[in-house]
Amino acid sequence: MAAFILRRLAQAVLVMLTVGLIAFALFRFVGDPVTFMLGQDATPEQRIEITRALGLDQPFYVQYLRFLGNAVQGEFGLSLRQVQPVSRLIVDRLPATLELSIVAALFALLFGIPMGVYTALRRNSWFSHVLLAVSLAGVSLPTFLIGILLILVFSVQLGWMPSFGRGEVVQLGWWSTGLLTASGLKALVLPSITLGLFQMTLIQRLVRSEMLEVLRTDYIRFARARGLTDRAVHFGHALKNTLVPVITITGLQLGAIIAFAIITETVFQWPGMGLLFIQAVSFADVPVMAAYLCLIALFFVIINLVVDLLYYAVDPRLRLRPI
């Protein structure tokens, strides 16, 4: 177990070094930060002064090592658009994105798994066909269209939910949350459904297909022959063995939710990292783009490590052989 964790950590370090190199290349090859900061009318003396202040006159490897050292400390320089430390901007926007992503992931899990189990066990019921039709719509419709339709129905026509913003938030130290206010909870409903609908339908279809496959296996027939109840067979044996691939997809989708919350945050003007990234792209704010890339990569690395460790808790076969 310890060797497995160390091996995964070594792989994670290699991944982060590669991502750091790509992010650093953005600084060097995507635009000129001196021009972005001073404009086209800057004098040669001003350009030389800023170039030295930023360390851009140093060799490539020196700049890269300095970038890695600063990145380990959470420093990515100044935003070219807002002229503020990028770390401060990320810290201000991170709670909103994580809050939205976690709620969307919980929505996907709490509805996707029961819907998948039901459609597998009650394949011929009318409600099962309705759920499959809903899942088909959730997989087919693009995220931005789902968000616009929800805004049209529940915000414009019915007036039940706000169409943009995060609502009132409460500061808990450096963390801001809208889960403790009524307006914050209402503002979270439509974005979380929009962001989690695709993941919910994906989990539902995966659980259904895996459940149907497991129910055809010999050990399920043997369990029925022993006289076990349907409840024990379905939830004590079949569902547990269905969860291994579900854990994989769910873990990867959690990272995807965080990474691709950009569209949802743009549609609902949600003040998270995705909206910050879109604004940075439109202004070519390279430090913000690089910080976002490194942070998303770190999330994926951590989630993959957690998913690998969860395999040990779910599948006892993995504990019987070295990995």
N, C-alpha and C positions, 0 to 999 in steps of 0.2 A: 504493500500500500504506500509506504513512504517513497519507495523508488518510483512508483507510478506518478505520484504527485510531483516529485523532483523533475521527472522527465517532462511532464506537462508544463511545469514552470519554465524549464529551459526553452521549450518550444515557444512559450508565450513571450519570453524575452526576445527571441529571434524575430517573432512576428512584429513586436513593437519597434524593434530597431529598423526593420524594413519599412514599416509605416512612417517612422520618424524620418527616414531618408526621403521618402516620397513627399512628406509634408515639407521638409526643408527645401526640396527641389522647387516647391511652389514659390518660396521666397526668392529663389535665384533665377528662375526661368519664366515665371508668370508675372510680367509687368516689372516696372522699376519703382520700388518703394520711395526713392528719393523724389521722383517726379510726382508720385501721388501726394506726398507730404508738402512739397514746395510749389508744385504747379509748373507750367511750361515757362513761366517768366523768371524763374530763379536764376541768379547769377552763378557763374562757375565757382566763385568763392563759397557761396552758400551750399552748393552741391557737394563740394569737397568737404566742407565742415560736417554736413549731415552724414556723408558717406563714412567719414572717420568715426563719428559718434555712434553709428550703427554697426561699426566693425565690418563694413562691406569691402574694405580694402584688404582684408586678410585673405589668406588662401582658403580654398574650398573646405579642406578637411578641418582647418581651425574653426571656421564658421560652423561646420556641422557638429563638432564636438561641443562647442559653446551652446549651440541650439539644444543638443541632447541634455547637457547639464542644466540648462534653464527649464527644459520641459519636465525633467524629473522633479524639479522644485515647483512645477505648476506655473511657470512663467513663459509667456509666448510673445512678449513685447507689447507694443502699443497698437491699438486699433487705428488704422489709417483713416477710417471714417469718423469715429467718435473721439479720437485722441484720448483714449482711456486705456488702462491696462486690460489686456484681453482676459486675464484671469478673473478680474472683477466682473467683467461682462458675463463670463461663463457662470460664475457663482450666482449672479443675479438671475440668470435665465434657467439654470439647471433644475431648481425645484419645480418649476412649472412643467418642464418636459417630463421629468421623472414621475410626477404626480399623474399627469395625463396618461403616460405609458403604462404605469402600474395598474391604474383603474381600467384601462382598455384591455390589458392582459387578463385581469381578474374577470372582466365581463366575458372575454372569449372562453376562458376555462370553465367558469361556472355555468355557462349556457352550452358551450360546445360539447363537453364530455357527456352530460345527460342526454342531449339531443342525439349524439352519436350512438349511445347505448340504446336509446328508445327505438331509433330507426333500424337498428340491427336486430333487436328482439321482437319488434312488431313491424316486420317488413311490409305486410299487406294491409295495414290499417290506413284509413284516410288521413289521419293526422301525420303519420309518417311520410306520406306523399307530400303533404303541405310543407313539412319541414325540409324535405329534399328540394322542393321548388324554391323555398326561401334561401337555402344554401346555394343553389345554382345562381340566383340573382345576386347574392353576396359575393360570389367568386367572379361573376361576369362584370358587374358594374364597377367603373373606376371610382377611386376614393373621393376625388373632388366632386363627382356627380352625386354620390351618396350624401356628402356634406351639404351640397346646394339644395338637394331635395328635402333633407331634414330641416334646413333653415326655412325653406319655402312653406313647408307644412306646419311645423311646430313654432316657428318664430313669426313669420309673416301672416299666415292665415289664422292660426289658433292663438298666437301670442302667449304661449305657455313658457317658452324658453328664450333666453337671450341669444342673439345671433352672432355676437362677437365678444371678445374680451374674456377675462378670467374672473370677473366679479370682485367682491371684497375679499381681501386676504388678511391673514393674521401672521405677524412675525414671531417666530419662535427662535430667537437668536438670529443666525444668518439665514435660516430656513423660512420660507414663506409658504403658507398653505391656504387653500380655499376650502378645505374639507371641514373647517370649523365654523363656516358661515353659510347662511341659507343661499345668498346670491352666488357664493363660490360653488356650492353643490349644484345649483341649477345651471351655472355656466359650464360645468364639467360634463353634463349629461350628453349633449349632442356631440361634442368632439370625441368623447370616449367611445360612443357607439360607432361613429364614423371610422375611427382608427381601429377599433377592435372587431368590426363586422367581418372583414375578410379573414382574419385569424380565427374567428369563431367558426365560420363555415369550413375553413380548412381543417380545423381540429375535429369538427363533427364528421366530416367525410372520412378522415383518417381513422377515427375511433370506430366508425361503422364498418369500414372495410377490414380493419384488423380484428374486430370482434367477430365478424362473420367467418374470417379465416380460422380463428382460434376455436370457434364452436364446431368446426368440422374435424378437429384433430382427434386422435385416438384417446388421449388421456381424458378428454371431456366425455367421450362415450363411456369410458371406464368409470368415471365419476357418476354418471347417470346410472350405470349398471349396479353400482354400490348402493343405490337408493337415495342419494343425496337430493335435496330439494332443488328446485329451479333457482331459488334465490342463492343458495350456496354455490351452485355450479356457475351461475352467471357472474356473481360479484366476488365470490371467494377464489375462483380459479380463472375464469375467462377474462374478467376485467383486469386482474392483476397482471396477467401476461400480455394484455393489450397495451399497458402503460409504457413499456420500454420504448417503442418508436414514438409514442406520443410525447414522452419527455424530451426526446431529441428535437422533434419539430417545435414543441412549445418553447424550448430554450432558444433555438435559433430565431423563432418568430418574436420572442421578447426583444432580442437584439435588433431585429428588423423593425419592430414597433418604434424603438427609440431612434433608430437611424432614419427611418422614413416617415417620422411624424411631421416632416417638413410640409407636405401637402396639406394635412389637416390643420396645422398651425397657421398656414397661410390663408386657408379658406375662412377660418374662424378668428383670424387675427389673435391667435393665442400667443402670449408673450414668452415663448420658450426658445430653446436653442435653434430649432428649425427655422423659425422666423428670423432670428438673428443671422443664420447662415444664408438665407435667401437675400437679405439686405446686404450681406457682405459680398455675395456673388455679383449683385448688381453694381456694386461700387468697386469691385476687385480688391476687397479688403483681405489681403492674403494672410496676415497673422491670425485673423479670426477663422478663416477657412482651414488653416493648418491646425489650429487648436481643436476645432470641431472634428477634423479627421482623426487626430490622435485620440481624442476622448471617445469617439464612437468605436474605434479599434480596441481601446481598452475595455469597453463594455462587452464587446464580442468575445474577447479573450477570457474575461472573468466568467461570463455566462457559459462558455464552452467548458471551462474547467469545472464549474459547478455541475453541469449536465453529466460530464464524465464520472464525477463522484457519486451522483445520484444513481447511476447504473448499479453500483455496488449495493445500494439499499433495495433496489427493486428486483434485480436479476441475480439469484444466488449462483448461477453458473459462472459468472465473471469472477467470483471469489474463489473458485476451485482451480483456476489456471492463471499463471502469471500473464500480465499484459505488458 
